[in-house]
Amino acid sequence: MRAFVTGATGFIGGLVVRELAGDGVPVRALVRPGHDTRWLAQLGVEVATGDLRDRDSLAAAMEGCDTLFHVAAFYSTSEADSALMYETNVVGTRNILQVAAGLRYARVVVTSTIGTIGRPADGSLPNEDAEFNLWDSCSHYVRSKYLAELLALNMAREGLPVVVVNPTSPIGAGDVKPSSSGRRVLDALQGKVPSFPPGGLNVVAAKDVARGHVLAAQRGQPGRRYILGNVQGNLTRDEFLRLVGEVAGVRVARPPRQSPLRAVRLALGGAAGRRGFLPPALTCDCRRAVEELGMPQTPIRQALAEAVEWFRQNGYVEVAP
């Protein structure tokens, strides 16, 4: 394997690079101009400058590799960024998959999101077979990732060996930005009530998500989706806050109680809630990746402890006395 990785300067992409480098796999990382790449050089990673929206730059950068990990994505909650989000996440994915097909890559792993997993009408936990049914109630980011996922699965049907992975909410050390999952941990440490989807979400160790990418390349079935989560990771907001408080040794805020229906309507917005749309499927049945890929399952308490320790050591939050 000679790996080509996009999104290497991000949280999960960086962990994927470290996993590959630790396995002795030669890695080339696509990086946009201006990013700090010194840590990549220290790992022996080759750096190629380019942009997902520039197909010519991709073709030159990807020559000589045989396995693609397409982790990069543009995320924003601003309506003003929606056009750039679709251009990067949809058109960019089409560009890089077409280049990979032209270069006859042996395996392609595309990183999607748990948000593209549908919500079963009977209220059961969704798995990878749950078709997306949240278009009217989801964000532009999720819509862009769903369209990118459709592109990937269509190309799999045309012969490109594509596997799609759907990470849940990764927690762990090294979350520099931080991610939305890391922000929830920080909010809890700072005595705030973090944003949380109705019904909870699935929390997973970020390092397990990175290993899941590598395993998907090695063992995944082309044309198949794999939720990269933790089978014990479905948590309500109260459970999440309690665990953070316990591992950090701090008192966390207690959210006000409200009815489940009101929580759904607030999460979706008034009109969407009144029309009865279902909330995003952030809790899930993620056994497929464990059973088929052998994805590791770090205890959630340990993942949270590692995240708390890293945030404290790096000055994101004061160390508790």
Secondary structure, DSSP 8 states (H G I E B T S, - for coil): --EEEESTTSHHHHHHHHHHHHTT--EEEEE-TT---HHHHHTT-EEEE--TT-HHHHHHHHTT--EEEE--------GGGHHHHHIIIIIHHHHHHHHHHHTT-SEEEEE--GGGS---TT-----TTS----TTTS-HHHHHHHHHHHHHHHHHHTT--EEEEEE-EEE-TT--S--HHHHHHHHHHTT------TT-EEEEEHHHHHHHHHHHHHH--TT-EEEE--TT-EE-HHHHHHHHHHHHT----------HHHHHHHHH-HHHHHTT------S---HHIIIII------HHHHHHHHHHHHHHTTSS----
